[in-house]
Amino acid sequence: MRRGAPPSRWFAETEIEIQFYDLDPMQIVWHGNYVKYLEVARCALLDQIAYNYNQMKDSGYAWPVIDMNLRYIGSAVFGQRIKLRAEIVEYEHRLKIDYLISDAASGKRLTRASTSQVAVDIATGEMCFVSPAILFEKLGVTPS
């Protein structure tokens, strides 16, 4: 969540346990695996608004990630339970999601991230400069 911004109604949280295969030689989670954790959180969020990847495809749109930013604050280790939070913060021209990965027990922040996705009309392959009506419908808002 952005500092000073009111909490969003479009968020999801889930927890996972760090597995051995996600570790690097230093016995901490390899930095590239955090992208996988974002995907877990994003899928939980999209399921919650009833617009997951299959539903996107069925509606005639693909939503590729066009931008991703990660800031590593602390390291996750084998066996640790982490909380993954994803929140929609923009939706009119792109789908921007902010993420927070934290230690499930203490709440200590481990990683902050964001992704941006844009709608692409599957039939034409063209990028949409305004999010399609189906997204507004799923979010329960009126396009401006």
Residue frames relative to the residue before (quaternion, step in Angstrom):
aa qw qx qy qz dx dy dz
M 1.0000 0.0000 0.0000 0.0000 0.00 0.00 0.00
R 0.4755 -0.6683 0.4887 0.2976 3.55 -0.97 0.82
R 0.5602 -0.6135 0.4404 0.3404 3.56 -1.01 0.82
G 0.8240 0.2162 -0.1775 0.4927 3.57 -0.88 0.96
A 0.5963 0.5626 -0.3677 0.4390 3.60 1.24 -0.15
P 0.5175 -0.6203 0.4673 0.3591 3.58 -1.07 0.61
P 0.5794 -0.5899 0.4117 0.3832 3.61 -1.08 0.56
S 0.4540 -0.6852 0.5107 0.2522 3.54 -1.11 0.79
R 0.4065 -0.6744 0.5446 0.2888 3.55 -1.20 0.45
W 0.6692 0.4763 -0.2854 0.4938 3.58 1.29 -0.17
F 0.4241 0.6707 -0.5104 0.3313 3.55 0.18 1.27
A 0.1069 -0.7574 0.6382 0.0870 3.52 -1.33 0.35
E 0.1264 -0.7617 0.6305 0.0795 3.52 -1.22 0.60
T 0.0478 0.7628 -0.6438 0.0357 3.51 -1.17 0.70
E 0.2803 -0.7473 0.5738 0.1834 3.58 -1.25 0.29
I 0.0437 -0.7592 0.6475 0.0493 3.51 -1.26 0.56
E 0.3677 -0.6843 0.5750 0.2566 3.54 -1.32 0.29
I 0.4776 -0.6742 0.4855 0.2858 3.57 -0.92 0.94
Q 0.2476 -0.7817 0.5638 0.0987 3.53 -0.84 1.09
F 0.6603 -0.5339 0.3677 0.3793 3.56 -1.21 0.57
Y 0.6791 0.5209 -0.2973 0.4233 3.60 0.95 -0.86
D 0.6213 0.5359 -0.3465 0.4546 3.62 1.24 -0.12
L 0.5800 0.6229 -0.3613 0.3808 3.60 1.27 -0.17
D 0.3563 -0.6895 0.5841 0.2378 3.53 -1.30 0.49
P 0.7343 -0.4230 0.2706 0.4567 3.65 -1.19 0.01
M 0.6414 0.5110 -0.3281 0.4689 3.61 1.23 -0.32
Q 0.4740 -0.7140 0.3915 0.3352 3.60 1.39 0.14
I 0.5752 0.4855 -0.4197 0.5073 3.55 1.13 0.79
V 0.6502 -0.5069 0.3640 0.4334 3.59 -1.19 0.34
W 0.4580 -0.6647 0.5254 0.2689 3.56 -0.90 1.01
H 0.5860 -0.6482 0.3597 0.3273 3.57 -0.82 1.02
G 0.6490 0.5465 -0.3247 0.4181 3.61 0.99 -0.72
N 0.6058 0.5775 -0.3603 0.4119 3.59 1.15 -0.46
Y 0.5329 0.6233 -0.4193 0.3895 3.59 1.18 -0.32
V 0.5649 0.5799 -0.3840 0.4440 3.61 1.15 -0.54
K 0.6293 0.5245 -0.3193 0.4764 3.59 1.04 -0.79
Y 0.6508 0.5097 -0.3194 0.4633 3.60 0.98 -0.80
L 0.6062 0.5386 -0.3553 0.4650 3.60 1.06 -0.67
E 0.6454 0.5271 -0.3161 0.4535 3.56 0.99 -0.84
V 0.6156 0.5330 -0.3453 0.4666 3.60 1.01 -0.75
A 0.6811 0.4795 -0.2836 0.4751 3.58 0.90 -0.93
R 0.6484 0.5191 -0.3184 0.4569 3.60 0.96 -0.89
C 0.6495 0.5080 -0.3258 0.4625 3.62 0.92 -0.82
A 0.6278 0.5202 -0.3376 0.4703 3.62 0.99 -0.74
L 0.6567 0.5088 -0.3003 0.4687 3.57 0.98 -0.85
L 0.6832 0.4825 -0.2926 0.4635 3.59 0.84 -0.94
D 0.6080 0.5287 -0.3481 0.4792 3.60 1.07 -0.67
Q 0.6576 0.5397 -0.3061 0.4274 3.57 0.96 -0.90
I 0.7356 0.3644 -0.2387 0.5188 3.61 1.03 -0.68
A 0.4498 -0.7214 0.4188 0.3192 3.59 1.33 0.23
Y 0.6145 0.4856 -0.3801 0.4921 3.56 0.96 0.95
N 0.1094 0.8173 -0.5518 0.1247 3.55 0.69 1.14
Y 0.7621 -0.4056 0.2362 0.4461 3.59 -1.26 0.09
N 0.6406 0.5022 -0.3382 0.4723 3.62 0.98 -0.69
Q 0.6600 0.4977 -0.3041 0.4736 3.58 1.00 -0.82
M 0.5950 0.5476 -0.3573 0.4674 3.59 1.09 -0.66
K 0.6687 0.5021 -0.2910 0.4648 3.55 0.86 -1.02
D 0.6634 0.5099 -0.2992 0.4587 3.57 0.93 -0.91
S 0.6745 0.4813 -0.2939 0.4765 3.61 1.14 -0.59
G 0.5861 -0.6234 0.3481 0.3829 3.58 1.31 -0.03
Y 0.6896 0.4505 -0.2764 0.4951 3.58 1.27 0.22
A 0.2172 -0.6868 0.6738 0.1644 3.49 -1.27 0.66
W 0.1783 -0.7856 0.5864 0.0850 3.58 -1.11 0.64
P 0.0408 -0.8338 0.5502 0.0210 3.63 0.35 1.13
V 0.4788 -0.6138 0.5413 0.3178 3.53 -1.21 0.61
I 0.1325 -0.8145 0.5626 0.0495 3.58 -0.76 1.04
D 0.7883 0.0993 -0.0568 0.6046 3.58 1.25 -0.28
M 0.0223 0.7860 -0.6164 0.0413 3.55 -1.07 0.80
N 0.0259 -0.7808 0.6242 -0.0077 3.54 -0.98 0.92
L 0.0330 -0.7875 0.6154 0.0009 3.55 -0.99 0.89
R 0.0713 -0.7579 0.6465 0.0504 3.53 -1.13 0.74
Y 0.2384 -0.7882 0.5588 0.0983 3.52 -0.57 1.25
I 0.1605 -0.8080 0.5647 0.0490 3.55 -0.73 1.11
G 0.7919 -0.0361 0.0597 0.6067 3.56 0.99 -0.89
S 0.4970 -0.6729 0.4700 0.2814 3.57 -1.24 0.31
A 0.2920 -0.7100 0.6111 0.1929 3.53 -1.19 0.66
V 0.1917 -0.7985 0.5676 0.0595 3.56 -1.11 0.76
F 0.7281 -0.4417 0.3158 0.4184 3.53 -1.33 0.38
G 0.8292 0.2336 -0.1900 0.4708 3.55 -0.99 0.92
Q 0.5311 0.6340 -0.4063 0.3885 3.57 1.23 -0.28
R 0.2987 -0.7076 0.6050 0.2101 3.58 -1.08 0.73
I 0.0753 -0.7966 0.5996 0.0186 3.53 -0.88 1.00
K 0.3404 -0.7080 0.5850 0.2015 3.51 -1.21 0.68
L 0.1619 -0.7704 0.6137 0.0603 3.54 -0.95 1.00
R 0.0308 -0.7971 0.6029 -0.0174 3.57 -0.71 1.09
A 0.0452 -0.7735 0.6322 0.0024 3.57 -0.95 0.94
E 0.0141 -0.8102 0.5840 -0.0473 3.56 -0.93 0.96
I 0.3684 -0.7064 0.5578 0.2326 3.58 -0.89 0.93
V 0.0799 -0.8209 0.5654 0.0076 3.56 -0.74 1.11
E 0.7664 0.0958 -0.0943 0.6281 3.61 1.29 -0.24
Y 0.0004 -0.8312 0.5552 -0.0283 3.56 -1.05 0.74
E 0.5520 0.6668 -0.3957 0.3067 3.65 1.11 -0.37
H 0.8139 0.1660 -0.0707 0.5523 3.61 0.91 -0.89
R 0.7595 0.0592 -0.0323 0.6470 3.52 1.35 -0.25
L 0.3926 -0.6631 0.5676 0.2899 3.53 -1.27 0.21
K 0.0069 -0.8008 0.5978 -0.0367 3.56 -0.33 1.26
I 0.0826 -0.7968 0.5985 -0.0121 3.51 -0.82 1.12
D 0.2048 -0.7467 0.6218 0.1174 3.55 -0.97 0.93
Y 0.1735 -0.7927 0.5821 0.0522 3.55 -1.09 0.81
L 0.0535 -0.7418 0.6650 0.0678 3.49 -1.30 0.51
I 0.1022 -0.7530 0.6486 0.0434 3.54 -0.88 1.03
S 0.0702 0.8110 -0.5726 0.0975 3.56 -0.70 1.09
D 0.5977 -0.5279 0.4523 0.3993 3.53 -1.32 0.31
A 0.4625 -0.7197 0.4432 0.2677 3.58 -0.69 1.08
A 0.6944 0.4859 -0.2872 0.4464 3.60 0.98 -0.75
S 0.8068 0.3012 -0.1392 0.4888 3.58 0.77 -1.03
G 0.4213 -0.6981 0.4750 0.3309 3.58 1.14 -0.55
K 0.4037 0.7286 -0.4706 0.2909 3.60 1.27 -0.01
R 0.4475 -0.6966 0.5007 0.2526 3.57 -0.89 0.98
L 0.1594 -0.7899 0.5878 0.0720 3.52 -1.01 0.91
T 0.8036 -0.0462 0.0872 0.5870 3.58 0.94 -0.89
R 0.1252 -0.7270 0.6678 0.0993 3.53 -1.19 0.71
A 0.0463 0.8061 -0.5871 0.0580 3.57 -1.03 0.72
S 0.0702 -0.7574 0.6410 0.1027 3.51 -1.38 0.11
T 0.0980 -0.7539 0.6442 0.0839 3.52 -1.28 0.54
S 0.1717 -0.7378 0.6398 0.1299 3.52 -1.30 0.51
Q 0.0677 -0.7718 0.6322 0.0066 3.51 -1.04 0.93
V 0.1531 -0.7701 0.6097 0.1084 3.56 -1.13 0.61
A 0.5038 -0.6384 0.4908 0.3126 3.53 -1.19 0.60
V 0.0736 -0.7550 0.6509 0.0303 3.53 -1.08 0.87
D 0.4099 -0.6969 0.5351 0.2449 3.55 -0.81 1.07
I 0.4090 -0.7428 0.4741 0.2372 3.58 -0.52 1.18
A 0.6559 0.5409 -0.3179 0.4197 3.60 0.95 -0.84
T 0.7924 0.2997 -0.1502 0.5097 3.60 0.94 -0.86
G 0.3857 -0.7253 0.4792 0.3093 3.58 1.19 -0.51
E 0.5429 0.6354 -0.3908 0.3857 3.59 1.27 0.15
M 0.4751 -0.6578 0.5166 0.2732 3.50 -1.13 0.83
C 0.3417 -0.7183 0.5708 0.2036 3.57 -1.06 0.82
F 0.3396 -0.7596 0.5198 0.1935 3.58 -0.90 0.89
V 0.7036 0.2423 -0.2030 0.6364 3.54 1.40 -0.06
S 0.5264 -0.6285 0.4568 0.3453 3.57 -0.95 0.78
P 0.5163 -0.6619 0.4426 0.3153 3.58 -0.97 0.80
A 0.6857 -0.5197 0.3425 0.3774 3.54 -1.26 0.60
I 0.5910 0.5960 -0.3729 0.3956 3.62 1.04 -0.68
L 0.6348 0.5165 -0.3442 0.4602 3.62 1.02 -0.70
F 0.6404 0.5166 -0.3250 0.4663 3.60 0.94 -0.87
E 0.6312 0.5367 -0.3204 0.4592 3.55 1.04 -0.87
K 0.6809 0.4930 -0.2915 0.4564 3.60 0.86 -0.95
L 0.6988 0.4472 -0.2618 0.4931 3.59 1.10 -0.69
G 0.4134 -0.7315 0.4551 0.2947 3.59 1.26 -0.26
V 0.5604 0.5738 -0.4036 0.4403 3.58 1.08 0.74
T 0.4320 -0.6639 0.5463 0.2722 3.54 -1.32 0.37
P 0.4807 -0.6601 0.4783 0.3231 3.61 -0.84 0.88
S 0.3873 -0.7311 0.5103 0.2348 3.58 -1.03 0.76
